[in-house]
C-alpha cells in the first residue's frame, strides 16, 4: 500500500495491490500513475523530503543523516557541519586522548 498524491488538487489516495495501475482522483478526476508515485515514494524514503534533505558539508551530495556517517560519495566522515578524512579523525582522537591522559597525570600523579 502506498499513498498517492494528486498533482492537480493535492488529495491523497491510498493504493493497494488489488487496484489497477492507472487510477483517477476522486476529487478532480485527474489520472494518476502508480509507478511514478512508487518511484517518488522510494526517493523520499531514501533521501527524505525534498525540502528537508541533508547534504554532505564537503561534496554537497545527499546523505541520510548529518552526524557520525561516512559519506558514500566522498568517503569523508560527517560530524554536523564538519567533514573529516579518516586519517585526520584518527589523529584527532589520538591527540585528544593524549591530552586527557596528560591532564590526569598532572592532577593525580605529579
C-alpha positions in Angstrom: 0.0 0.0 0.0 1.3 3.4 -0.9 -0.1 6.9 -0.6 -0.6 8.7 -3.9 -0.9 12.5 -4.0 -2.9 14.1 -6.9 -0.7 16.5 -8.8 -3.7 18.8 -9.5 -5.7 19.1 -6.3 -3.3 17.5 -3.8 -5.8 15.0 -2.4 -4.1 11.9 -1.1 -5.3 8.4 -2.1 -4.2 5.0 -0.7 -3.4 2.4 -3.4 -3.1 -1.3 -2.7 -2.1 -4.2 -5.0 -5.7 -5.1 -5.9 -6.4 -1.8 -7.7 -5.4 -1.0 -11.3 -2.1 0.8 -12.1 -3.8 3.9 -13.5 -6.4 5.4 -11.2 -8.4 8.6 -11.1 -8.5 11.2 -8.4 -11.9 11.0 -6.6 -12.0 14.8 -6.2 -10.9 16.2 -9.6 -10.8 13.2 -11.9 -7.1 13.6 -12.8 -5.3 10.4 -13.9 -2.5 9.3 -11.6 0.2 6.8 -12.5 1.1 4.4 -9.7 4.6 3.6 -11.0 5.6 7.3 -11.0 4.3 7.7 -7.4 6.1 4.5 -6.3 9.4 5.9 -7.6 8.7 9.2 -5.8 8.0 7.3 -2.5 11.2 5.3 -2.8 13.1 8.5 -3.4 11.6 10.1 -0.4 12.3 7.1 1.7 16.0 7.0 0.6 16.7 10.8 0.7 14.0 12.4 2.8 11.5 15.0 1.8 12.8 17.4 -1.0 12.8 20.4 1.3 14.3 18.5 4.3 17.2 16.7 2.6 20.6 16.7 4.3 23.7 17.3 2.3 27.4 16.4 2.9 29.3 19.5 4.0 32.2 18.7 1.7 30.8 17.4 -1.6 27.2 18.6 -1.3 25.7 15.2 -2.1 22.6 13.9 -0.3 23.3 11.8 2.8 20.9 10.0 5.1 21.8 11.8 8.4 24.1 14.6 9.5 26.0 13.1 12.4 28.5 10.2 12.6 28.1 8.9 9.0 30.6 8.3 6.2 29.6 10.0 3.0 29.2 7.3 0.3 30.3 9.8 -2.4 33.5 11.4 -1.0 34.3 8.9 1.8 34.7 11.7 4.4 33.2 11.4 7.9 30.4 13.9 8.6 30.1 15.4 12.1 27.4 18.0 11.8 28.7 20.9 9.7 32.2 19.4 9.6 33.7 16.7 7.4 36.9 14.9 8.2 39.1 12.4 6.3 39.7 9.0 8.0 43.3 9.6 9.0 42.6 13.1 10.3 39.8 11.8 12.6 42.1 9.1 14.0 44.9 11.7 14.6 42.5 14.0 16.4 41.2 11.1 18.5 44.8 10.2 19.5 45.6 13.8 20.2 42.6 14.3 22.5 43.3 11.0 24.3 46.9 12.2 24.8 45.8 15.5 26.3 43.3 13.8 28.6 45.9 11.3 29.9 48.4 14.2 30.4 45.9 16.2 32.4 45.1 13.1 34.6 48.8 12.5 35.1 49.4 16.1 36.1 46.5 16.3 38.5 46.9 12.9 40.3 50.5 11.7 39.9 52.6 14.8 39.8 
